[in-house]
């Protein structure tokens, strides 16, 4: 699999903040991570490639960008950069493509303002562009209403340059790549249950080995699980426990799943994961597991159409504020393909198994909708037509080539 997108973003950005070089192997080569790379170069860092390594050399201090920073389709770039830039001198403007300019930023703006940040956004501080006037910050205690690794990370990054302690408490545990990487770079991060805290510190340059992305692997693991006779092994896949909700759901659905060569490298657990196809049963997905599989829910909705019984997804309102309203988009598209879908405000119910029929998919500039519905083609009796697949380049440029190879399709 391509390198984990979340870890790749952080390796580049934290490397730009560090003292000394950071060397990264396995980094994701895709548009979202390119947005972070371009941003840190605009802020004064240098990035070069030496064989299989990407080397990040920080500036003495981040400089004011000479132009607007275009984050493309990357919400991670925009939100984490907001935390970095809020406490550093200078004026910065963060924007992105049409999809990103519709995504909410108030959940980042409000906690950063509690620390003294000066941020404004369009439409009543609701959506980008985001204007940041850097100023000294003061640590504060934050209690998030929704678990979000991006919001948590933005606050912690602001806390690295703030006076005093910065504390974040979440209602459920979100992915913890920020805490792991900062700790590996010498930052005194304290974790107590659902609470994370930092004090002013500068990371030290280090080596980062990026595991394969479980969110990218999900499409092939789910495809194999739903197709009797199939078998797929994903090597060196990240198995961080804050990200493995997908594996828990596949087991609950009766999938034949095996982990081998479990190990930890550079602070991140990983393993070789094999799934074999067979009969699946419906399950219920909700509560604390949702932050651990939020990006995998679209393809799990596809897989639910092949399981016997009624699969129910709840507590997933966050799906409505991704690159698109993924809950509505997937529900409506699967229903048009003949699936039995009931949509709720925070989830859905899907009855199966159903042999899907022909459908034309409006991908809405959303890479996960495009890839999920490409997997749906494997369970369909007629063509699934995707109107635009360029969006897949944001996270997984080789997706269709790999899918064709696994299906024995010559290109």
C-alpha positions as CSV (number, residue, x, y, z in Angstrom):
1,X,0.0,0.0,0.0
2,X,1.0,3.6,-0.4
3,X,2.4,5.2,2.8
4,X,-0.1,6.3,5.5
5,X,-1.4,9.7,4.6
6,X,-1.8,11.0,8.1
7,X,1.7,10.0,9.1
8,X,3.2,11.4,5.9
9,X,1.6,14.8,6.5
10,X,3.0,14.9,10.1
11,X,6.5,13.7,9.1
12,X,6.8,16.6,6.7
13,X,5.2,19.3,8.9
14,X,6.9,18.3,12.2
15,X,10.2,17.9,10.3
16,X,9.8,21.6,9.2
17,X,9.4,22.6,12.9
18,X,12.3,20.5,14.2
19,X,15.8,21.2,15.1
20,X,17.9,19.2,12.7
21,X,17.0,17.1,9.7
22,X,14.2,14.6,9.5
23,X,14.6,11.7,7.1
24,X,11.4,9.9,6.0
25,X,11.0,6.6,4.2
26,X,7.8,5.2,2.8
27,X,6.2,8.6,2.4
28,X,2.9,8.9,0.4
29,X,3.4,10.3,-3.1
30,X,0.0,11.8,-3.6
31,X,-1.6,15.2,-4.0
32,X,-2.7,15.8,-0.4
33,X,0.9,15.3,0.9
34,X,2.3,17.4,-1.9
35,X,0.1,20.2,-0.5
36,X,1.8,20.0,2.8
37,X,5.2,19.8,1.1
38,X,4.6,22.9,-0.9
39,X,3.3,24.7,2.2
40,X,6.4,24.1,4.4
41,X,8.7,25.1,1.5
42,X,6.8,28.4,1.3
43,X,7.4,28.8,5.0
44,X,11.2,28.4,4.6
45,X,11.9,24.7,5.0
46,X,13.8,22.7,2.4
47,X,12.9,19.3,1.1
48,X,15.0,17.0,-1.1
49,X,15.0,13.3,-2.1
50,X,17.9,11.1,-1.5
51,X,17.1,7.7,-3.0
52,X,14.2,6.2,-1.0
53,X,14.3,9.0,1.6
54,X,12.7,12.3,1.7
55,X,14.8,14.7,3.8
56,X,13.2,17.7,5.5
57,X,15.6,20.5,6.6
58,X,13.9,23.1,8.8
59,X,14.5,26.9,8.6
60,X,16.0,28.7,11.6
61,X,12.5,30.0,12.1
62,X,9.4,29.8,9.9
63,X,9.0,32.9,7.7
64,X,5.8,34.7,6.7
65,X,4.7,33.1,3.4
66,X,5.0,35.4,0.3
67,X,1.7,34.3,-1.1
68,X,-1.5,32.5,-0.2
69,X,-0.9,28.9,0.8
70,X,-3.0,26.6,-1.4
71,X,-3.8,23.3,0.5
72,X,-5.6,21.8,-2.5
73,X,-8.1,19.2,-1.3
74,X,-6.2,18.5,2.0
75,X,-8.1,19.3,5.1
76,X,-5.2,17.9,7.2
77,X,-2.8,20.4,5.7
78,X,-5.1,23.3,6.4
79,X,-6.1,22.4,9.9
80,X,-2.6,21.4,11.1
81,X,-1.0,24.5,9.5
82,X,-3.6,26.7,11.3
83,X,-2.2,25.4,14.6
84,X,1.4,25.9,13.5
85,X,0.9,29.5,12.2
86,X,-1.4,30.8,14.8
87,X,1.5,31.5,17.2
88,X,4.1,32.6,14.8
89,X,4.7,36.2,13.6
90,X,3.3,37.1,10.2
91,X,0.1,37.0,8.1
92,X,-0.9,33.8,6.4
93,X,-3.9,32.9,4.2
94,X,-4.9,29.2,3.9
95,X,-7.2,28.2,1.1
96,X,-7.8,25.2,-1.2
97,X,-9.9,23.8,-4.0
98,X,-13.7,24.1,-4.3
99,X,-14.2,21.1,-2.1
100,X,-11.9,22.2,0.7
101,X,-13.5,25.7,0.6
102,X,-16.8,24.1,1.7
103,X,-15.3,22.2,4.6
104,X,-15.8,23.5,8.2
105,X,-13.0,25.3,10.0
106,X,-14.9,26.7,13.0
107,X,-13.9,23.7,15.2
108,X,-10.3,24.7,14.7
109,X,-10.8,28.5,14.9
110,X,-12.7,28.5,18.2
111,X,-10.2,26.6,20.4
112,X,-7.2,28.5,18.9
113,X,-8.9,31.7,19.7
114,X,-9.1,30.6,23.4
115,X,-5.3,30.6,23.3
116,X,-5.3,34.1,21.9
117,X,-5.0,33.4,18.2
118,X,-6.3,35.9,15.6
119,X,-8.1,33.9,12.9
120,X,-10.9,34.8,10.6
121,X,-12.7,32.8,7.9
122,X,-15.4,33.2,5.3
123,X,-19.1,33.0,6.0
124,X,-19.0,33.8,9.7
125,X,-15.8,31.8,10.3
126,X,-17.4,28.7,9.0
127,X,-15.3,27.8,5.9
128,X,-12.0,28.7,4.2
129,X,-10.1,30.8,3.2
130,X,-8.7,31.1,6.7
131,X,-6.7,34.3,7.5
132,X,-4.2,34.0,10.3
133,X,-2.4,36.9,12.0
134,X,0.3,35.2,14.1
135,X,0.6,36.4,17.7
136,X,1.9,35.1,21.1
137,X,-0.4,32.3,22.5
138,X,-1.2,31.1,25.9
139,X,-1.8,27.5,26.7
140,X,-5.4,26.5,27.6
141,X,-7.6,23.5,28.5
142,X,-9.8,22.3,25.7
143,X,-12.7,19.8,25.9
144,X,-13.7,18.8,22.3
145,X,-17.4,17.9,21.6
146,X,-16.4,15.6,18.7
147,X,-13.3,13.4,18.6
148,X,-11.1,14.8,15.8
149,X,-7.4,14.0,15.3
150,X,-7.0,17.1,13.1
151,X,-8.5,19.5,15.6
152,X,-6.5,17.9,18.5
153,X,-3.3,18.1,16.5
154,X,-3.8,21.7,15.5
155,X,-4.3,22.6,19.2
156,X,-1.2,20.6,20.3
157,X,0.9,22.2,17.6
158,X,-0.2,25.6,18.7
159,X,0.7,24.6,22.2
160,X,4.3,23.8,21.3
161,X,4.9,27.6,20.9
162,X,2.4,28.8,23.6
163,X,3.3,29.8,27.1
164,X,2.2,27.3,29.7
165,X,0.5,24.0,29.3
166,X,-2.0,23.1,26.6
167,X,-4.5,20.3,27.4
168,X,-7.0,18.6,25.0
169,X,-9.7,16.1,26.2
170,X,-11.8,14.2,23.6
171,X,-15.1,12.3,24.1
172,X,-13.6,9.3,22.4
173,X,-10.1,8.3,21.4
174,X,-9.1,9.6,17.9
175,X,-6.0,8.6,16.0
176,X,-2.8,9.3,17.9
177,X,-0.1,9.7,15.3
178,X,0.6,13.2,16.4
179,X,1.3,12.1,20.0
180,X,3.5,9.2,18.9
181,X,5.6,11.2,16.5
182,X,6.1,14.2,18.7
183,X,7.2,11.9,21.5
184,X,9.6,10.2,19.1
185,X,11.0,13.7,18.3
186,X,11.7,14.4,22.0
187,X,8.6,16.5,22.8
188,X,7.3,15.8,26.4
189,X,3.7,14.7,25.5
190,X,1.6,13.4,28.3
191,X,-1.4,11.1,27.7
192,X,-3.9,10.2,30.4
193,X,-6.8,8.3,29.0
194,X,-8.7,10.7,26.7
195,X,-6.6,13.7,27.7
196,X,-3.3,14.8,26.0
197,X,-1.1,17.7,27.1
198,X,2.0,19.5,25.9
199,X,4.3,22.3,27.1
200,X,6.4,24.6,25.0
201,X,9.0,22.6,23.1
202,X,10.8,22.2,19.8
203,X,10.9,18.8,18.2
204,X,14.2,17.2,17.3
205,X,14.9,15.8,13.8
206,X,14.6,12.1,13.5
207,X,14.0,9.2,11.2
208,X,10.4,8.2,10.3
209,X,9.4,5.0,8.6
210,X,5.9,5.3,7.3
211,X,3.8,2.1,7.3
212,X,1.2,1.3,4.6
213,X,-2.1,3.2,4.9
214,X,-4.9,1.1,6.4
215,X,-7.5,3.6,4.9
216,X,-6.1,2.7,1.4
217,X,-5.8,-1.0,2.2
218,X,-9.5,-1.0,3.3
219,X,-10.8,-1.0,-0.3
220,X,-8.9,-4.2,-1.1
221,X,-9.5,-5.9,2.2
222,X,-13.3,-5.2,1.9
223,X,-13.3,-6.4,-1.7
224,X,-11.6,-9.6,-0.8
225,X,-13.9,-10.2,2.2
226,X,-17.0,-9.9,0.1
227,X,-15.9,-12.1,-2.8
228,X,-15.8,-15.8,-2.1
229,X,-12.6,-17.4,-3.4
230,X,-10.6,-14.2,-3.1
231,X,-7.5,-13.7,-1.0
232,X,-5.5,-10.5,-0.5
233,X,-2.5,-9.9,1.7
234,X,-1.4,-6.3,2.5
235,X,2.2,-6.1,3.6
236,X,3.6,-3.7,6.2
237,X,0.2,-2.2,6.9
238,X,-0.2,0.3,9.8
239,X,-2.0,-1.4,12.7
240,X,-2.1,1.6,15.1
241,X,-5.0,0.6,17.5
242,X,-6.6,4.0,17.0
243,X,-7.0,3.1,13.3
244,X,-7.9,-0.6,13.3
245,X,-11.7,-0.3,13.8
246,X,-12.0,-1.7,10.2
247,X,-10.4,-5.0,11.3
248,X,-12.7,-5.2,14.3
249,X,-15.7,-4.8,12.0
250,X,-14.5,-7.3,9.5
251,X,-14.1,-9.9,12.3
252,X,-17.6,-9.1,13.6
253,X,-18.9,-9.7,10.1
254,X,-17.3,-13.1,10.1
255,X,-14.4,-12.3,7.7
256,X,-11.5,-14.7,7.6
257,X,-8.7,-12.3,8.7
258,X,-5.2,-13.0,9.8
259,X,-2.3,-10.8,11.0
260,X,1.3,-11.9,10.7
261,X,4.8,-10.4,11.4
262,X,3.3,-8.0,13.9
263,X,6.0,-5.5,15.0
264,X,6.6,-1.8,15.8
265,X,8.9,0.5,13.8
266,X,9.6,4.2,14.5
267,X,6.8,4.2,17.1
268,X,4.1,2.8,14.8
269,X,2.8,-0.8,14.9
270,X,2.4,-2.6,11.6
271,X,1.7,-6.2,10.3
272,X,1.0,-8.2,7.2
273,X,-2.8,-8.6,7.0
274,X,-4.6,-11.3,5.0
275,X,-8.3,-11.5,4.2
276,X,-10.0,-14.4,2.5
277,X,-13.5,-14.1,1.0
278,X,-16.5,-15.9,2.3
279,X,-20.0,-15.5,3.7
280,X,-20.6,-12.3,5.8
281,X,-23.1,-11.4,8.4
282,X,-24.6,-8.0,9.3
283,X,-23.3,-6.1,12.3
284,X,-23.8,-2.9,14.3
285,X,-21.2,-0.1,14.1
286,X,-21.3,2.8,16.5
287,X,-19.9,4.5,19.6
288,X,-16.2,4.6,20.4
289,X,-15.2,2.6,17.3
290,X,-16.4,5.4,14.9
291,X,-13.3,7.6,15.2
292,X,-11.2,4.5,14.6
293,X,-12.7,3.8,11.1
294,X,-14.3,7.1,10.0
295,X,-12.5,7.1,6.7
296,X,-13.3,3.4,6.0
297,X,-17.1,3.8,6.5
298,X,-17.9,4.5,2.8
299,X,-16.4,1.1,1.7
300,X,-17.9,-0.6,4.7
301,X,-21.3,0.6,3.5
302,X,-20.6,-1.1,0.1
303,X,-19.6,-4.3,1.9
304,X,-22.7,-4.2,4.0
305,X,-24.8,-4.7,0.9
306,X,-23.2,-8.2,0.6
307,X,-23.7,-9.3,4.2
308,X,-26.7,-11.3,5.4
309,X,-29.0,-9.2,7.6
310,X,-29.3,-5.6,8.6
311,X,-26.1,-3.6,9.2
312,X,-26.6,-0.5,11.3
313,X,-24.2,2.4,11.4
314,X,-24.7,5.1,14.1
315,X,-22.8,8.1,15.6
316,X,-21.2,8.8,12.3
317,X,-22.5,12.4,11.7
318,X,-18.8,13.4,11.0
319,X,-19.3,11.7,7.6
320,X,-21.4,14.6,6.6
321,X,-18.5,17.2,6.8
322,X,-15.8,15.3,4.9
323,X,-14.8,16.1,1.3
324,X,-18.5,15.7,0.6
325,X,-21.5,14.6,2.7
326,X,-20.3,11.0,2.4
327,X,-23.3,9.6,4.3
328,X,-25.8,11.1,1.8
329,X,-23.6,10.5,-1.2
330,X,-23.0,6.8,-0.5
331,X,-26.5,6.1,0.7
332,X,-28.2,7.7,-2.4
333,X,-25.7,6.1,-4.8
334,X,-26.1,2.6,-3.3
335,X,-29.9,3.0,-3.3
336,X,-29.7,3.9,-7.0
337,X,-27.8,0.7,-7.6
338,X,-30.5,-1.3,-5.9
339,X,-29.3,-1.6,-2.4
340,X,-31.8,-1.4,0.5
341,X,-30.6,1.6,2.4
342,X,-32.2,3.7,5.2
343,X,-30.4,7.0,6.0
344,X,-30.4,8.6,9.4
345,X,-28.9,11.9,10.5
346,X,-25.9,10.1,12.0
347,X,-25.8,6.9,10.0
348,X,-27.7,4.4,8.1
349,X,-29.1,0.8,7.9
350,X,-28.4,-1.5,5.0
351,X,-30.1,-4.8,4.4
352,X,-28.3,-7.5,2.5
353,X,-27.2,-9.4,0.6
354,X,-28.0,-7.5,-2.6
355,X,-26.7,-8.0,-6.1
356,X,-26.1,-4.4,-7.2
357,X,-27.3,-3.1,-10.5
358,X,-26.1,-0.4,-12.9
359,X,-25.5,3.0,-11.6
360,X,-23.8,6.3,-12.7
361,X,-21.9,7.7,-9.8
362,X,-21.3,11.4,-9.1
363,X,-18.1,11.3,-7.2
364,X,-18.4,14.9,-5.9
365,X,-14.6,15.4,-6.0
366,X,-14.3,12.8,-3.2
367,X,-11.6,10.2,-3.5
368,X,-13.2,7.8,-1.1
369,X,-16.6,7.8,-2.8
370,X,-14.8,7.1,-6.2
371,X,-12.8,4.2,-4.8
372,X,-15.7,2.8,-2.7
373,X,-17.9,2.6,-5.7
374,X,-15.1,1.1,-7.8
375,X,-15.2,-1.7,-5.3
376,X,-19.0,-1.9,-5.6
377,X,-18.5,-2.8,-9.3
378,X,-17.1,-6.1,-8.1
379,X,-20.5,-6.9,-6.5
380,X,-22.6,-5.6,-9.4
381,X,-24.3,-7.4,-12.3
382,X,-24.0,-4.4,-14.6
383,X,-21.5,-1.5,-15.1
384,X,-20.8,1.1,-12.4
385,X,-19.8,4.3,-14.1
386,X,-17.8,6.9,-12.2
387,X,-18.2,10.5,-13.6
388,X,-14.8,11.7,-12.4
389,X,-11.9,9.8,-10.9
390,X,-9.2,12.5,-10.9
391,X,-9.9,13.0,-7.2
392,X,-8.3,9.6,-6.5
393,X,-4.9,11.2,-7.0
394,X,-5.3,13.1,-3.7
395,X,-4.5,9.9,-1.7
396,X,-4.0,6.8,-4.0
397,X,-2.8,7.6,-7.6
398,X,-2.1,3.9,-8.3
399,X,-5.5,2.6,-7.1
400,X,-7.1,1.7,-10.4
401,X,-3.9,0.1,-11.7
402,X,-3.6,-2.1,-8.6
403,X,-7.3,-2.9,-8.7
404,X,-7.1,-4.1,-12.3
405,X,-4.0,-6.1,-11.5
406,X,-5.7,-7.9,-8.6
407,X,-8.7,-8.6,-10.8
408,X,-6.6,-9.9,-13.7
409,X,-7.5,-7.0,-16.0
410,X,-4.8,-6.0,-18.5
411,X,-4.2,-2.3,-19.0
